[in-house]
Amino acid sequence: MFELTTPVAFIIFNRPDTTKEVFEKIREAKPKKLYLISDAPREGREDDVEKVNETRGYVESHIDWDCELHKNYAESNMGCKNRVYTGISWVLENEETTIILEDDVVPMPEFFRYCQEMLEHYKDNEKVMMVSGTNLLKNHKIDKQYTFSCFSSIWGWATWKRAWDKYDVDIKGWPEVHKNGTFKGVQSGLAYMFLKRNMDSVYNHVKDTWDIQWDYCRHINRGLGVVPKENMICNIGFDREDATHTSGSSDEDFSYGSINFPIDFNVEVKRDLDYDKAYIKKYYGMKKVMNFVKKKFGK
């Protein structure tokens, strides 16, 4: 019988409803160690106080299995960028690996075993920097049980301390990297335009986020992410006023796929260019550009 020995990091804040739904999946998996990361209520938002306390209280009071609990609760509001990156850093100061879930990412039950087995199998392979549970390219066929991509998602993921140690939340080297054209081997054309826009936004402290910096970290290190053949998570955080980066609606198909165990690890560790081309077409193609122009200029 499978036993979840990999520590789970659960990032929560002020959404008790979505938190409960995600936590029930964690509860079913019964991790031996659970790390709770929570931001503090925002200044001047009295509604946050009640919601944050309710969210924290629900999780703490519903741990009904043998579990070593660790809590990192901010005393004052840190914002998305600082809260998440310091939280993950805290976990990986104490652990060699972790599975990471945010409060709106609902995993299928097999997600935990999939992550744990991938973390163990690739623990010494520096090329592999993360394991993702997301695959929303429904029309792109992957022959094996998983593949390797430069574009692995952080909606339900796992990583190693050895990889996170390379992370720089301020991407201090971005101007030189851009000048040298280092990323041209990762993305080009319209994809590079979006990449540069994202990197500029975090380098200049315009966007309060942490995940773009993680993309940067993997790209400059030519790191790869494991992507499952079929999707293993559902993001329930879209189209909500309390969302941080997903306040709009989504047309993604978050339906779950399946995975068979034991996993067949007979997959060459190299970038799947076909998958990445399909990803670029979907997320950085002309349709993406037209949607961006429409939102920005209303045309």
Buried (B, 14 or more C-beta within 10 A) or exposed (E): EEEBEBBBBBBBBBBBBBBBBBBEBBBEBBBBBBBBBBBBBBEEEEEBEEBBEBBBEBBEEEBEEEBEEBEBEBEEBBBBBBBBBBBBBBBBEEBEBBBBBBBBBBBBEBBBBBBBBBBEBBEEEEEBBBBBBBBBBEEBEBEBBBBBBBBBBBBBBBBBBBBBEBBBBEBEBBEEBBEEEBBEEBBBEBBBBBBBEBBBBBBEEEBBBBBBBBBBBBBBBBBBBBBBBBBBBBBBBBEBEBBBEBEEEEEBEBEBEEBEEEBEEEBEEEBBEEBBEBBBBBBBBEEBEEEEEEEEEEE
